[in-house]
Amino acid sequence: MMNKLSLAFPADAQQNTYVSVQTENDFEFQSVAISMLREMVANGGPGEHDYPAIDEMMQHLYRLRQNGQISQEDIALLQGIFNDEFLRNTIHGYVYRKPLGYAGDYALIDMIYTYDSFEHPAYKNWDRYFHYHAATQAVRNRKAFFKSKLLEKLKGRNSPLNLLNVASGPARDLFELYQIIDPVMLTSTCVDIDSNAVAFASELCRPFANQIHFHRQNVLRFSGAEKYDVIWSAGLFDYFEDRIFILALKRLLTFLKPGGEILIGNFSENNPTRGYMEIFGEWVLIHRSAGELTRLSIAAGVRPENILVEQEPLGINLFLRIRSAIPAQQSTLCMN
């Protein structure tokens, strides 16, 4: 279906021949995008019927940015469409403001997990749009992946499973898991550098306080003699450049029990929400392919036969699975 936005898009063939100069089509597109966003803000945000057009706009803006066809000044102009009141009363604004000082903080992740909203009457449609995004759905799928894998590993066990949860954030994934298992069968250690995250997660998981131990610490400095059957990191490694990724993975490998497994989430290159995240939220991740995750694992000393990469249903979140090179003493600890 044609709309005023699609009229401003160059055809696919034209997109493939972009050079790093602005064309008349680019200026027209930016003008239409600015007008459209201003109108949506004034009218209380996008309705569901607007989602395809606004998605297309975000993706096209990202292509222009990648090709050097819009400047930082252009991006600032686009960001400025959303005023201070908007930024104080929307999840979009929370992402952009980063009140805890960093992107993707525990409170934001928990908003995504729980479909939370600021419920401001003028802007609540923007919160609905935020939760509609493929990337936010993929984050919720990541939680489901974790619970599914841990349930598999707990099935039929005769002794408690020992879990290390790295950059545990709100720990809602863990809280929900404990609600559906025999708690004594899972002992968890949660590590997060953010004291606010540790305080929130400790309170959330209070009913299972005997089974969950929280530590405020940088994962690269985390130490101890304890070994773990499963090491889970949902959303830390896609903030790490390759060198730190390898360093952190080497560190985690030292904590792995024989027959144990490391599970690491990382956003894939197939993220249609990337333009919205980066341009309007300044939320930048290092997106990686399955091949890149495998390459980095090998660089950390993992043998190829012990590496597997899976994905959640949308293919936006990848999961690196690394088995211990040392076989387990019991078959129940083997990779499911």
N, C-alpha and C positions, 0 to 999 in steps of 0.2 A: 504494500500500500504506500502511495506517495504521500509525503508530508512536506512542510516547508523546510524541514531540516535536510531531507534527502536531496532536495534540489541543489543544496550547496555542496554535496559530496562529488568529487571527481569520480569518474568510472574506475573500476578496478585496473583497467589497462593504464590509465593515467597515473594511478597510485604507484604502479611499478616503475614509472619513469621519473619519479620525483628527483629533483636536485635541491640543494640547500639554499633555495631562494623562495620567497613567498610569491605565489601566483595570485591572479585575480580571484580564482576559486577559493584560495586559502583565506584571503581577506573577507570574501563573502561568507565563508563558513564561520569564521570567528565572529563576524557581526551577527549572524543568525544565532550562533551558540549563546552569545552574550544576551541577546534579546530574549531568547527562549528561557534561559536560566533566571533572568530578572523577573520575567512574567510568572514563572513557576514559584519563585520565592514570594512574590506579591500575592499569589493566589493560594498559598498554603501548601505548596509542594506538588510533586507529580502524583497523578492517579495511576492505577495499574495500566490503563490504556496508553500512558505516556512512557512506560518503561522501555519498550523497544527503541523508541526514538532517542531517549536520553542515553541508553546504553550505546547506541551507534555513535552518538556524539562523543561520548567519553573515549571510545576506542579510536575514533578518528583523531581526536585531540592528541592521544598518546602517539599515534603514528606520526603526526606532524612534529611532535616534540622529538621523537627518536630520529627523525630526518633533519633536525635542526631548522625547522621551518617556523617554529614559534620560539620567542625569546623568553628569558626569565621575567622580563617586564610584561610580556603578554600573559604569562601564567599568573603573575601578581594581579593583573587586571581581572582575570577570571576568578581568582580566589576572593578578590575584593567584592564580588557580587554578594557574597554572604557576609552580612554585617555582624557586629559584635553581639547583638541580641540573639541572632540565629546561632552563632558559634557557642554561646553559653547554654543553649537550650536544645541541642540536637546531638546525636551520636556523631554525625558528620563533624560537628564543631569540636567534640571531645577528641576525635582522632587528630584534627588539625592543631588544637591547642596543646595537647600532650601535657596535661596538668601534673603528671607525676614525673615529667622530664624525659620520657622516652616513648617510642612508638610501641603499640601492641601491648600495653600494660595489662596487669591482671584484671583490672576493673572493666576494661574494654572487652577482653576475652570473655569475661563472665556475662557482660551485656549481650554478647553474641550468643553464648550458650543458652541464655534464658530468654531470648527475644525481648530484652528490656527496652524501655522507651522513656524519654524525658516527659512525654505526654503533654508537651506544650501545645495548646490548641491551634496555634498558628503554624506549627512546624512538625506535628506528629506524622504527617505523611512522608516527611523526609526520613524519619526513623523507620517507617515501614519499608521505604525504598532501600535503605541501608541493609536491612535484614533480608531483603529479596535477593541481594547480589549473590552471584555464584561463589565468590570467595568466602562470604560469611556462611553460606551453606556448606562449603568445603570444610570450614573450621568446625562446624557442628558434626560433620561426617568424621572428622578426625577424632572427636570424642567417642563416637560410636565404634570406630576402629579399635581404639585402645580397649574399650570394655569388651569387645568381641574377642580380641586376642588374649586378654587376661582370663576371660571365662574359659577359653580353650585350654589354657595352661593349668588352670585350677581343677579342671574336670578330672576326677579320679585320683587326685593327689592324696597321699597319706600323711604328708607333713606340710607345714606352712611354706608358702612361697615368699621369697624375700625380694622386694621391689625397691629400686632406686628411681625416684621421679625427679628428673633434672629440669630446672627452671619450671617448677611446679605451678606457678601462677595462682589462680583461684582454687586449684585442686578440685574443681567440680567433677571432673572426669573420675577422679578417685572416690569422691564422696558418693557419686551415683553407683559406682561399682560396689562399694561396701554395703550399700542398701540391698543388694540382690545376691550377696554371697554370705557364707559363714565367715564372719570377720576374723575369727581366730586362724583361718587358713591363709591370711595375707598379712605380712608385716611390711610396712612401707616407710621409707626414708625420703623426705621431700626436701629439696635444696632450691632456694631462690635467693637472689641477691637483694630483692626489694623487701624491706621490713614491713611495708604495708601489705604486700602479698602474703607474707608469712602470717601476719596478724589476722587477715581476712580468712585465709584457708584454715588456720588453726581453729577459729571460731566456727566456721562452717562444718568442719570435721570433728567437732567436739564429741559427738556421740561415739566416735571410734578412736578417741584419744589414746587408748591403751595400745592401739595397733599402728598408729601413725606418729612419726617423729619428724618435726620440722627443724630445719637449720637455715639460718640466714648466712649465706656464704656464696662467694664466687665459685662456680663449678670448677674452674681451673685451679682453685686452691683447696678444694674439698679433699679431705684425706681421711684415712681410717683403715682399720684392718678388716672391716666387714666386706664380704663378697655377696653378690646379688644374682638371683636367678634371671631377673628381667631388669633391664635399664631402659627407661622410657623418657624421651625428650620430645615433647609435642611441637613446640614452636620456638626453639632457640637457634638451631643451626642455620636457618635461612637468614639470620642476621650476621653470621660469621663469614668473613672472607675465607678463601680456600686455606690459607696458612693456619688460621685459628681453628677452622673446621677440623683439619688434620690433627692439630695439637690437642684439641678437646676430645676427639675420638680416641686418640692414643691413651689419653687419661682415663676415659671410661672403660677401655678394654682391660685396664689393670684391676678394675672392680668386678669383673665378670666371673661368675662361677663356671667351673667345667660344665658344659652342656647348656649354659645360659645363653641369653639372647639380648642384643641391643636393638631397640626400635626407635628410629629417629624420623620425625616428620620434617618435610621441606616442601615449600611451594614449588610446583612445576612451572615450566615455561608456558604451559597452557592455562593462563589465568586471564580471562576476559575482563576481570575487575581491575586489572593493573593500572589502567589510565586513571580511573576514579581514585584509587588509593594513592597514587603517586602525585598526581596534579593537584587534587583538592584536599588530600589528607596529609601529604608529605610523609606517607607511610611507605617506606622503601624496603623491600625484601630482596634477597639474592635468590632469584628463581633458578632452579637447576633441573637438568634432565636426568633420567635414570642412568644414562651413561656417565654423566658427571659425578653422580653419587657413587657409582661403582669405582670410578677412577680415584676419587678422593679416599675411598675406603682402602683400596689397594695401596695408595701412598701412605696410609697409616699403618700398613703392615698386615692387612687382612687378606687371606687367600681368596681368590675369586670364587672358589666352590662354596665358601661360607657366606656369600653375599647374595641377597635377594632384594629386589625392589618391587613393591606393590603400590597400589593407588586406591583412593576412595572412589566411589561411583562416578563422580564428575571428572576425575582425572586431574584435578587441580592441586590436590595434596598428594605428594609421593611419600612412601614410607620405606626407609632403608632398614632392612633386617639383616643383622650380622650375628651369626652363630659363633659360639666359642670354638676355637680350634681344638680344644681339649674335650674329648667325648665325656658325656655325663656318666655317672655311676649307675643311674637309674633311667630306664627308657622314658619315664614320665617327664623327664626334664628335656627331652629332645624337642627339636623344633616341630611345631604342629604343621 
